Amino acid sequence: MGEAKRRKEALGEEYGKEQKIAPWLPVTKTQTQKFMNWTTTGAWTGIILLVVAWLVIRFVGPAAGWWAVN
């Protein structure tokens, strides 16, 4: 008997289903990986937007103020 058949007999109904990260938490490992990808993308997007905003405030803001004064 092969390992796959033995595992299928041992697991029964649970065979082929995704594992949960904890038995009491209804979240699968794939869902946690997708969540991590979304949060990582969101964090990098926020960092880039922060840098762009800083550059605009630091360099464009004073130039626009000088333009309005003269």
C-alpha positions as CSV (number, residue, x, y, z in Angstrom):
1,M,0.0,0.0,0.0
2,G,1.3,3.4,-1.0
3,E,1.8,6.3,1.4
4,A,-1.0,8.3,-0.3
5,K,-3.5,5.5,0.2
6,R,-2.5,5.1,3.8
7,R,-2.8,8.8,4.4
8,K,-6.2,8.9,2.7
9,E,-7.5,6.0,4.9
10,A,-6.1,7.7,8.0
11,L,-7.6,11.1,7.3
12,G,-10.9,10.0,5.8
13,E,-13.1,13.0,5.1
14,E,-10.3,15.5,5.8
15,Y,-8.1,14.1,3.0
16,G,-7.4,16.7,0.3
17,K,-8.7,19.6,2.3
18,E,-6.4,22.5,3.3
19,Q,-4.9,22.6,6.7
20,K,-6.0,25.3,9.1
21,I,-3.4,27.3,11.0
22,A,-5.1,26.3,14.3
23,P,-7.9,23.8,14.9
24,W,-10.0,26.4,16.6
25,L,-9.3,29.1,14.0
26,P,-11.2,28.9,10.6
27,V,-8.4,30.3,8.6
28,T,-6.4,28.2,6.1
29,K,-2.7,28.5,5.3
30,T,-3.4,29.8,1.8
31,Q,-5.6,32.6,3.3
32,T,-2.9,33.7,5.6
33,Q,-0.4,33.8,2.8
34,K,-2.8,36.0,0.7
35,F,-3.3,38.3,3.7
36,M,0.5,38.6,4.2
37,N,0.9,39.5,0.5
38,W,-1.9,42.2,0.7
39,T,-0.5,43.7,3.8
40,T,3.1,43.8,2.5
41,T,1.9,45.4,-0.7
42,G,-0.1,47.9,1.3
43,A,2.9,48.8,3.5
44,W,5.2,49.4,0.5
45,T,2.5,51.5,-1.1
46,G,2.2,53.6,2.0
47,I,6.0,54.0,2.3
48,I,6.2,55.2,-1.4
49,L,3.3,57.6,-0.9
50,L,4.9,59.0,2.2
51,V,8.2,59.6,0.3
52,V,6.4,61.3,-2.6
53,A,4.4,63.5,-0.2
54,W,7.6,64.5,1.6
55,L,9.3,65.4,-1.6
56,V,6.4,67.5,-2.8
57,I,6.1,69.3,0.6
58,R,9.9,69.7,0.8
59,F,10.7,70.9,-2.7
60,V,7.5,72.0,-4.5
61,G,5.9,73.7,-1.5
62,P,8.7,76.3,-0.9
63,A,9.0,76.9,-4.7
64,A,5.2,77.5,-4.9
65,G,5.4,79.9,-1.9
66,W,8.3,81.8,-3.5
67,W,6.3,82.1,-6.7
68,A,3.3,83.5,-4.9
69,V,5.4,86.1,-3.0
70,N,7.1,87.5,-6.1
